[in-house]
Amino acid sequence: MTKGLGRLFNLYKAGLRTKLFIVLPDKKLDKFNTEIERSLFSEIKEICKVKTYMPLIDLYVLALEHDLQKKKFFEE
């Protein structure tokens, strides 16, 4: 976790201005919350978002369904 946040922090310090995301299992959420509160990561705390796997999986399933419905609609 710390190494991943460190890499995002380095990208931020190098001038990369984009949304920063960490995707992790639910059981690692507390660890993320502890690490992001460290003074080392204060500059990226507000722009670094954390997501768990389930919303990502849900989004993927919806994308698959969308693709299937699109193919049916356009008879591809």
N, C-alpha and C positions, 0 to 999 in steps of 0.2 A: 504494500500500500504506500509506504513512505517513498519507495523508489519511483513508483508511478506518479505520485504527486510531484516528486522532484523533477521528473522529466517534463511534466506539464508546466511547472514553474520555469524551467529552463527555456522552453519554447516561448513562454510569455515574456521572459527577460530578453530574449533574442528579437523581440518585436512582433511576434506572431499574435495577431489580435483576432481571435475567433472564439466560438463557444467551446469551452472545455468540458468534456464529459468523461465520467468514469462509470463503467457498467460493472456491477459486481453482484455476488450472491447476497441474499438477505442477511445471512449470518455475518457478513463483513461490514454491514452498515454502521454499527457502533464503532468499529475500528476507524472507518473513514471519518466519522464525526469527531473522533478524538484527534486524529492526525490533522485535519483541516483547521482545527482550532490552534494549532501550534503557531507561534509567531513567525516561523519560517515561511509559512504559507499564507500569511495575512494578505498579501497582494493579490492572490488568486482566489481567496475564499469566496468572494461575491460573484465571481464569474465561472467558477468550477461547479458544475452540476453533477449530482450523483443519481444514477438510475439503477434499479435492480433488474435482474434478468427477465422476470415475468412480464413487465410492460413491453420489453423489447420482443419477447416471444409472441405476445399478443399482437403487436404491430406487424410482425412477420406473417403471422397466420392471416391477419386481415389483408395484407398485401397479396398473399397467395390466392385468397378468395376473390379479391378484386381482379387479379389477372385471369382467373378462371371465368368469372362473369363477363369480363371484357371479351374474351375469346368466344364465349357463347353468343354474346350480343352481336358481335361482328362476324360470327361464323368463320372464325379463323381455323 
